[in-house]
Amino acid sequence: MRWYDTVFNQKNMEAVDGLLAEDAVQHHPNQPGDPITGDDAIEAVVRERGLVDFPDAAVEIEEIIAAADLVMARLAWTATVADELE
């Protein structure tokens, strides 16, 4: 999926607008609470958690499952924590 390669591996945040729908919803097991809704909100979380806290993050897609308008990806991440996490 281009999203992971472009945003995390290439660190190209400018591409977010072309890769996410405005009403995108992200369900993330490491983000407690309600899903993250909207491309701007997802971009903000990715900037902070993905690119600031883990600046050398790299992701490899191991599996993708899609049904109707839902997509699930099983990923393998490597990264170094840049600072203390809250």
N, C-alpha and C positions, 0 to 999 in steps of 0.2 A: 504494500500500500504506500503510495507516494507520500502520504501524510507523515509517516514515521521517518522515512528516509530524508525527505526534504526538511522537515522541521527539526528533528533531533540529530540525525547524522550529519546533515549539511548546515544546520543552525540557521536556516533561512526563514525567519519569522514573517518576512514580507509576503511569502507565498500563502499564508494562512487564509486570506480572503478568498483565494481561488480554490482552496482545498476543502473548506467547510461551508455547509449551508448556514444561512443566518440563524435558522432555528435548530441547529445541531444540538444533540443531547449527549453528554458523556457520562456514562456510569463507570465509576472507577472504584475498585475495592480498597484502595489506599486513601481515598478521599471520603471521610465519614459524612453522613448527612444526605441531603437531597442531591440528585444528579446536577451536574453543571450544565446550564442551558444557555445557548446562544454562542455564536462564534466569538464575540468580544470577550465573554466571560471565560470561555475555554482558552483563548489566547492569553489572557491575563494569568491564568493558573499555569499554563505551560511556560510562560516567561519566567515566573517566579520559581516554581517547583522544578521545572525541567531544565532551564538554561542558567539560572542563577545558583540554585542549590547544587546542581549536578552539571557543571559546565562542560565536562568531557563525556557526557552521556552518549551512548551508542546503543542502538536497538536492532535486533534481528527478529524478523517475523518467522515464527515457527509453524503457525497454522492460522487459517482464516476460515470462519464459518459465517455464511450469510443466508438469511431467510427473510423474504419480503423486504421491509425497510430496516431490518436490524442486521448489524455486522458485529462479530466478536473476533478479536485477534488474541492469540496466545503469543507472547513476546518473551524474548530473552534480553535482558538489559545488562549493560556493564557501565559503571560510573563511579566517580570518586566524589564524596561529599565535600563541598567547598566550605561549609560553615556548619554551625550547630543547627539542627532542625528543631522546629517548635512542635 
